[in-house]
Amino acid sequence: MKQIRGIRPSVKTGEAVNPKACPLADAQVTSTILDLVQQAANYKQLKKGANEATKTLNRGISEFIVMAADTEPLEIMLHLPAFTG
């Protein structure tokens, strides 16, 4: 899989994935997501982090949010689905 400027493409085997992180993307969907993230990075539209994601959701300018399953603590991202609609 491709790597995008410091973003890991997937969870490595053996890393702890929080059971609250559900559903997880399979390999094909992960590849598609990474292609979209790469395009967003190329157009300088990529925002990283829970705070920036929350800001864009509140402003109504988010079209796509990717949440990592290996985020520690996962609770910092659990509020994001409530903002989507």
C-alpha positions as CSV (number, residue, x, y, z in Angstrom):
1,M,0.0,0.0,0.0
2,K,1.0,3.6,-0.6
3,Q,2.2,5.9,2.2
4,I,1.0,9.5,2.1
5,R,3.4,11.9,3.8
6,G,3.6,10.3,7.2
7,I,0.2,8.8,7.2
8,R,0.3,5.1,7.8
9,P,-1.9,3.2,5.2
10,S,-3.3,0.6,7.6
11,V,-3.0,-0.9,11.0
12,K,-0.1,-3.3,11.2
13,T,-0.6,-6.9,12.4
14,G,-0.2,-7.1,16.1
15,E,-1.2,-3.5,16.9
16,A,-4.0,-3.1,19.2
17,V,-7.2,-2.0,17.6
18,N,-9.8,-0.7,20.0
19,P,-13.0,-2.8,19.8
20,K,-15.0,0.4,19.8
21,A,-13.6,1.1,16.4
22,C,-16.3,-0.5,14.2
23,P,-16.7,-1.0,11.3
24,L,-13.2,-1.4,9.9
25,A,-12.4,-1.0,6.2
26,D,-11.2,-4.0,4.2
27,A,-8.2,-3.9,2.0
28,Q,-10.0,-2.7,-1.1
29,V,-11.9,0.1,0.7
30,T,-8.7,1.1,2.5
31,S,-7.0,1.5,-0.9
32,T,-9.9,3.6,-2.2
33,I,-9.8,5.8,0.9
34,L,-6.1,6.3,0.6
35,D,-6.5,7.4,-3.0
36,L,-9.1,10.0,-1.9
37,V,-6.8,11.2,0.9
38,Q,-3.9,11.5,-1.6
39,Q,-6.1,13.6,-3.9
40,A,-7.2,15.8,-1.0
41,A,-3.5,16.3,-0.1
42,N,-2.6,17.1,-3.7
43,Y,-5.3,19.8,-3.7
44,K,-4.2,21.1,-0.3
45,Q,-7.7,20.2,1.1
46,L,-6.5,17.7,3.7
47,K,-7.1,18.4,7.3
48,K,-5.6,16.2,10.0
49,G,-6.6,15.7,13.6
50,A,-9.8,15.6,15.6
51,N,-9.8,19.3,16.2
52,E,-9.6,20.2,12.6
53,A,-12.2,17.6,11.7
54,T,-14.6,19.0,14.3
55,K,-14.1,22.6,13.0
56,T,-14.8,21.5,9.4
57,L,-17.9,19.6,10.5
58,N,-19.2,22.5,12.4
59,R,-18.6,24.9,9.5
60,G,-20.4,22.4,7.1
61,I,-17.4,22.1,4.7
62,S,-16.5,18.5,5.3
63,E,-17.4,16.0,2.6
64,F,-15.4,13.0,3.9
65,I,-14.0,12.1,7.3
66,V,-11.6,9.2,7.9
67,M,-11.1,8.0,11.5
68,A,-8.1,5.8,12.5
69,A,-8.9,2.6,14.4
70,D,-5.6,2.8,16.3
71,T,-6.1,6.3,17.8
72,E,-5.2,6.5,21.4
73,P,-7.3,7.3,23.2
74,L,-10.1,6.6,20.8
75,E,-12.5,8.7,22.9
76,I,-11.1,11.9,21.3
77,M,-12.8,11.0,18.0
78,L,-16.0,9.4,19.3
79,H,-18.0,12.7,19.1
80,L,-17.4,13.1,15.3
81,P,-20.2,10.8,14.1
82,A,-22.7,12.9,16.0
83,F,-21.8,15.9,13.9
84,T,-22.4,14.1,10.6
85,G,-25.9,14.0,9.2
